[in-house]
Each structure stands twice: as structure tokens, then as C-alpha cells.
Amino acid sequence: MDNCWEAIVDTWLSEEYEQYHAVRSRCRAMMQGSSHKQGPTTLKEYAARYTRFHPGQECASFKAYALAHKGKAKDPDLVYNPEDPPEAYSNLSMHSRLSEYTAMAREIHGPEFDPSTADLEGDIVMRLNNQLMLDVVNGKNSLGGVAMTCACFGCHRLVIGWISVDAGKNGSTGI
């Protein structure tokens, strides 16, 4: 057990962690509003709960991600509408994130593609995250100053908000 604790402390004191922490601090400072309203559940659990409280309505991971930033799954009035304004979300950056994801998904799958009926695609999340991460590290922000992203250095996982996608596994979510 002592070796485990020493390894954790060594990680916290490393230069790589200092850099990671600095980037995350900048990301948190840019965040406007709360991160989500799904509570301590995974996105998959949130989607299942939404479906349970809204019989007959499928809830793919893209839709669940959007809804988790609008309200609790059990809210009977909770619906996803791609035309909702930024103020409809708990965090103003969500509107931009969903719009950017939708635009890239439509570039890949065609202009009629509806991402709310599909699960999040790892390659799209990773591409968007890489660009956002570069912007944050370089002091720029392509999403109007409210992007919140992070990258877990030293491993093959990228994270956008609470979405974790295994690198190299298209469409696979580690949520």
C-alpha cells in the first residue's frame, strides 16, 4: 500500500501533473455555469433513466449528453431540441459544443444526419477535443471563451466535460 501512495504523490509532484493542473485550472476558470445535471450517474445510466421516465423515447448518448446539461432525467418536460438557445443549458458552452459536434458529424455522415438518434462517435469527440485543447493551451478559444475541455496526459483517453472516449475505438465510449 505504501508504494501505491508514494506513486500517487510522485504523480502529483511531477512536472507533467503541474502542466495538466495549470491547463485544467484555466479550463475551470472559463466555465460558465454548472457542468451538468445528471448527478453521480454515468451518461449511460442517465440515458436509461430518461427512457424510464419518458416511455417510448429512445435516448442515444448524444441526446443524453445534451439533456444532462438541461435538467434531471425524471423531469416530464425535458426534451432535446437542436434549436434551443444557449440559455437552455446549464452551461453556456454546451450549445457551442453540441453545434460543433453536429457540424462535424454532418460533414462525415451527410447534411441530413441527426446526431440525437446516434451514440457519440469517439473519433469526432477526439478531433474536436484536440482542437479545443490546443486553443486552451495556446490561450485561444474557438468557442467564444467558454470551452471546457481536458486531456488526460500520459494515457490514451481524451475527455470533453464528463465524456470519456477510448482513443482508437470509433464510437466506443468509456462513460
Rosetta blueprint (number, residue, H / E / L):
1 M L
2 D H
3 N H
4 C H
5 W H
6 E H
7 A H
8 I H
9 V H
10 D H
11 T H
12 W H
13 L L
14 S L
15 E H
16 E H
17 Y H
18 E H
19 Q H
20 Y H
21 H H
22 A H
23 V H
24 R H
25 S H
26 R H
27 C H
28 R H
29 A H
30 M H
31 M L
32 Q L
33 G E
34 S L
35 S L
36 H L
37 K L
38 Q L
39 G L
40 P L
41 T L
42 T L
43 L H
44 K H
45 E H
46 Y H
47 A H
48 A H
49 R H
50 Y H
51 T H
52 R H
53 F H
54 H L
55 P L
56 G L
57 Q L
58 E L
59 C L
60 A L
61 S H
62 F H
63 K H
64 A H
65 Y H
66 A H
67 L H
68 A H
69 H L
70 K L
71 G L
72 K L
73 A L
74 K L
75 D L
76 P L
77 D L
78 L L
79 V L
80 Y L
81 N L
82 P L
83 E L
84 D L
85 P L
86 P H
87 E H
88 A H
89 Y L
90 S L
91 N E
92 L L
93 S H
94 M H
95 H H
96 S H
97 R H
98 L H
99 S H
100 E H
101 Y H
102 T H
103 A H
104 M H
105 A H
106 R H
107 E H
108 I H
109 H H
110 G L
111 P L
112 E L
113 F L
114 D L
115 P H
116 S H
117 T H
118 A L
119 D L
120 L L
121 E L
122 G H
123 D H
124 I H
125 V H
126 M H
127 R H
128 L H
129 N H
130 N H
131 Q H
132 L H
133 M H
134 L H
135 D H
136 V H
137 V H
138 N L
139 G L
140 K L
141 N L
142 S L
143 L L
144 G L
145 G L
146 V L
147 A L
148 M L
149 T E
150 C E
151 A E
152 C L
153 F L
154 G L
155 C L
156 H L
157 R E
158 L E
159 V E
160 I E
161 G L
162 W L
163 I E
164 S E
165 V E
166 D E
167 A L
168 G L
169 K L
170 N L
171 G L
172 S L
173 T E
174 G L
175 I L
